[in-house]
């Protein structure tokens, strides 16, 4: 597993931002949910503590003009407009404000209901041109993907939020995953394996590999269960055939083990791969891949893995075919029953806190080439 997180028990007493003014879950109850949602489990969203945008993806012909989302809130918090109130979501997101019991904290959420039709584009492009400092604290960068309608999505995640726990004084460009202003063409992404400082040494979590992946990062469980804090994959309705892009990679000088001891003769390596998997099991339960099974789950249908990432300081193209383990179920594909994970990491052993500080992977112009569905 290639994702390295800095998940430390710092003892500093720092509480999550707005911890008493959160939406914890959001639910849409509708008549004939089978005709409204692609999957019945899509009707309920678990909202991470770092999220302020809640998006329900529904079928392309769904009527979104009169819907009444219901919310589970932090204990004794209130929300305005009220949970269960009816709104027209065809005009865009509806804004909700949550207020803590004592009135000290407020937090604003946008709730969107997005009708989506079957994807027919041959190629999905990820150019990494849209990035910004995260909105709550302006401490590290986040990335947006461009959706089919030209608006920006939030499908890319990093473990930068975990790095903040151990290196709270780090500047935005000191984090493991940062923008690369001069990429192959325009901006790219730079992923570096970083020292986690005194707290990392104390906890035997001495490094954090730079990482970028399609999915979400759950900071709320990061310290207790770091492998399950990375939730890999987004629903995807294309048939992925090839995974391409450009990279540079420079391994750091010394690979170290979990305890910080040098591993003589070992050269660091990066991870560049994509995974296509069934996002519900045979019982109909929702499935997400995590740090401990993203390459081994029985739900996996196909993998495109660059394998050994040859070190190079010049931009180098990769083009990897997806190797399928089973045929695609066309009905399941149309119903958003498959998810796609793309994963980049500057140290392939980062999930076990093994790697070389200073390893540097840069990526740009990533393409997912699919077979066309009309």
PyMOL commands that set and color helices and strands:
alter all, ss='L'
color gray80, all
select helices_A, chain A and resi 33-36+40-43+89-91+160-166+172-174+197-203+219-221+226-229+330-334+350-352
alter helices_A, ss='H'
color red, helices_A
select strands_A, chain A and resi 23-27+44-46+53-59+70-73+78-80+94-99+106-116+123-126+130-133+141-146+152-153+156-157+177-180+188-192+194-195+207-208+211-217+230-232+234-235+239-250+255-256+271-278+300-305+312-321+323-324+338-345+355-356+360-371
alter strands_A, ss='S'
color yellow, strands_A
deselect
rebuild
show_as cartoon
